[in-house]
Amino acid sequence: MDFQLTQDQRDLRAGVRSLLAGRYGREALRAAVDGGGPAVDRALWRELGAAGFFALRLPESEGGVGLGLPEAVLVFEEAGRALLPGPLVATHLAAGVVPGAASGEAVVTAFDLDGPLVAYLSESDAVLGVDGVPPGEPVRSTDPLTPLHAVRGAGAGPGAGPREYRDAGALLTAALQAGSALATLELAVRYAGEREQFGQPIGAFQAVKHLCAGMLVRAELARTAVYAAAVTGAGPEIAAAKLLADEAAVQGARDCLQVHGGMGFTWESDVHLHLKRAWLRAHQWHTATEAEELLAAELLTTPV
């Protein structure tokens, strides 16, 4: 099976990267973090809709782009690299189901976190697979760009809504994590080449080389697993991709902090933003425990 990207897929990835760099670059990211504005930029959301971000997998007969999961993971990888906030996965999954989701006119969230927590509830027009938007109580979030609400009562919790969304949701979230892992790798390598100690870049030191090499291996392994799962669409492969991508994003951000030293722990650095977002995404759709249980069940039922 050939997993090489086609020219059209490479062009799609480059186009999305260019769009996000121009519309949601570092200045926009820091303004969102420091400005205390809305967590979801409605104007940007509509621009994403116009670019086909949410309708990417919707059939052309229904006004969509008509592409598949392999193309979707490329787009979401770039969104993860840019730390683009908002319920991207839920709104994408809601295209063709919730009016306005495909065009970006509607913001849709989901019960995709373990426990009764919902992200972006107050910014959303609908909850995937649930009638109406239930009331919730704001709770403190680790990620400054991911507001959380606790929702209790009937219909709340990670099992709410149609189950058929969970595999696709887990895979697209894994793509976001892979993008974040690649971004922190780039941040670490750039800093290691610029920061000097004892008259030479810190990237010349073996300990820093090992950290960056480990980040590269985890990020590329996760990206490969995500791409492969997008081609096969199989549940066990998706679970494995989510496990690998969560590890790559979380550990990659931790190692990036180590490379940056004290600077990495400051508010002005972007590294902590990647780490906080990676922590949160690790609890979305398939948690590590759920993914491991799925893989164990598959191994037990596979003939030797």
N, C-alpha and C positions, 0 to 999 in steps of 0.2 A: 504494500500500500504506500502511495506516494504522499508525503505530508508537506511537500514543498509548496510555498505560496505561489499562486499565479500572479501575473503582472497586474491584473485587475485588483486582486486582493492587496498587493503592495501599494497600488495607487490609492485604494480606499483607506488604508492605514495612514499613508502620508497625508491624505486630504484631511482626515480627522485630526491628526496631530497638528497640522497647520491651522485648522479652524480653532482648536483649543488654545494653541499658543497665542493666537491673535485676540481671542475673546476672553480667555481665562488663563492668562500667564501668571507669573509670580506676583506681579503687582496687584492683580485682581484677587489672587488668593490671600495675600497679606491684608488687603483692604477688607475682605470678608471676615478674616479672623479678628482683626483689630477694630473694625468699624462697628460691630454689634448690630449690623443690619439683618434683613431676613435671611434665613438659611438657604432658601431657594430663590434664585434670581428668575423671576417669571419671564423677563425679556429674553434671557439666555435660554430658558427652557423652551420658549417658542422658536428660537433660532435653531436649537437642536432638533426640534420637531420638523422644522422646514428643511433641515439637512437630511432628514430620513433616519435620525438616530433611533427613534422609538418605533418607527414603522418598517425597520430594516427587514424583519422576517415576515411581515404581513404580505399576503399575495398581491400581485399587481392588480388583480381584478377587484380588490378591496381598497385600492388606493395606496398600497404599500410599495416597497422596493423589490420584494420578491426574492431576497437572498436567504441564506440559511445560518445555522449556528456557527460554522467556521468563520463567516464574515462578522457575525455579531461579536465573537470573542476578540477579534482584532480591534473592533471599535471600543469595546469595554476595556481592553488592555490600555488603550490610549487615555481613556477617562480616568483609570486608576493611576496612571503615570502622572496626570495633571492634578490629582486629588480633587477632582470635580465633585462637589457635594450634591446632595439631593437623592431621592428614592429612584435612582436611575433604573435599577433592575425591575422594580415593581411597575413603574410606568411603561417600560418596554414590554413587559409581559401582558400589560393591560391593553395594549394596542389592539383594536378590533373588538374589544370587550367593553371597555369604559369609553363613552363618548368624549372626544377631545384628547384622549391619551396619545394617539398616534401623531397628532399635529403639535403636541406640546402645550395645548391650551389647558389641559387638565394635568394636575400633579396627583399621582396615585402612589400610595404606600401599601405596605402589607404586614401581616403578622409573620414576619420572617425571623424574629429574634427568639431565643429561648427565654421562657418566662413571659409575663404579661406586658412586655415592653414593645412599643411601636415607635419607630423613628419618623420624624417629620410629620407627626400627626396634625399639628396645628397648621402646617403649611399645605396640607393635602386636601383635595376635593373628593377623594374616594379611597376606600381600602379594598384591595384586590380580593375578590371572592366573598365580600361581606357587604350586606345592605347598609348603606349610610356610613357616616363617620361617627364612631362612638366617642363619648366624652372620655377624657383622660386627664390624669394628674401629672404635671411636669415633674421630672426627676432629673437629678444632675447627671450630665453626660461626660464621659472622659474626653470625647472629641468635641472641640468647640464648634465645629460645623455640622454636628449631627445631634439636634435636639431630640430628647426622648420623653415619652409619656408612658405612664403605667395605666393600662386599661384592664379593668376587672369586670367579671360578670360573664354571662352567657356569650359564647362566640369568641371570647378572647383567648389568646395564647398562640403558640407557633403552629398548631394544627388547624387553625381557622382558615377557611377558604379551600378551594379545590386543590387536591394533592398533586394534580398533573403539572402544576407549576414548579414543584420543588426541585426537580432535577435541572431544569433549565435555569432556575434561579440560582442554584448552587454553582452551576458551571459559569454563569455570567459573573457571579461574585468572585469566583476563583480567578477569572480573567482580570477583574479589578485588582485583586491581590497580586497577581503576577506583574501587572503594570507598576504597582507601587514598589514591588521588590526590585524591578529594573531601575526605577527612578532613584531609590536609595543607593543602589550599586553605583550609579552614575555620580551621585552626590559624594559618595565616599572616595571614588577614584579621583574625582576632580580636586577634592580637598587634600587628598594625600599627595597630589602633584604640586599643590600650591603652598602648603604649610611646611615650613622648614624648621628643623632642629639640628643643632650641632653642624650647621653649615650645609645641610642637604635636605631634600624633600623627605617627609616622613614615609612616603611610599617606598623609599629605598630600604626601610627596615623590615626585617623578615616577619616580625609579628604583624605588621600592617599588611604586608603582602598576603599572609595567610588569611587574615580576615576578609580581604577583598576577594581572594580566590574562592573562599567558602561561599561568599555572597553570590558570586558568579555561578557557581555550580548549582546552588539551590534555585536561583532565579531561572536559569535556563532549563533545569529539570522540570520546574513547575510550568514554565511556558510550554514546553514540549508536551507535558501531560494534558494541559488544557487544550492545546491544538488537537491532540489525538482524540480526546474525549469529545470534542466538537464534531469530529468526523464520524466517529462510531455512534455517538449519542447513547451509549450504554450506561446504565445506572452505576455499576461498579467502577467503571473508568471515570465517571464524573465524581464519584465519592473520593477516589484516589487523587484526582486532580485538585479537589478542594483541600484535602489534607496537605498535599505538597505545597499548594499555593499559600495556604495559611502559614505554614512553617517558613516559607521563603519570605513572606512579607513581614512577619513578626520578628523572626531572627535576623533578617536582613536589616531592619530598622534598628534593632539593638546593636548589631555590629557596626552600623553606620554611626551610631552614637559613640561607640568606642573609638572609631577612627577620628571623629571630630574632637574627642576629649571633652573638656569643660565647655567649649563653645557649643557642642551638640545639645547641651541641656538648657540652653538659653531660649527664651521665648522667641527671639529674633530668628533663630534657626528653624528650617522647615522639617528637620528630622523628626522632632517629637510629634508633628502633625501626621506624618506617615505611620509612626508607631501607634498612635492613638486610634487612627482609622483602621489599621490592621487588626488591633485588638477587637474592635467592634465587629468588623466583618467576619472574624473567626467565629462569631456567635450567630451568624446569619445563615439561614436555609439549612445547611448541613454543618452541625458542630463536629468537632473532632470525634466525640463519642459516637454520634450518629453515623458518621462516615465509616468509622472502624467497625461498627456493628453491621453495616451494609456489606462491607468487604468480607467480614468473617462469615456472614450468612452465604455469600457467594462461594467462598472457598469450601464451605461444608457441603454445598449442593453440587459442586463440580466433580464429575467422575475422575478418578485417578487413572 
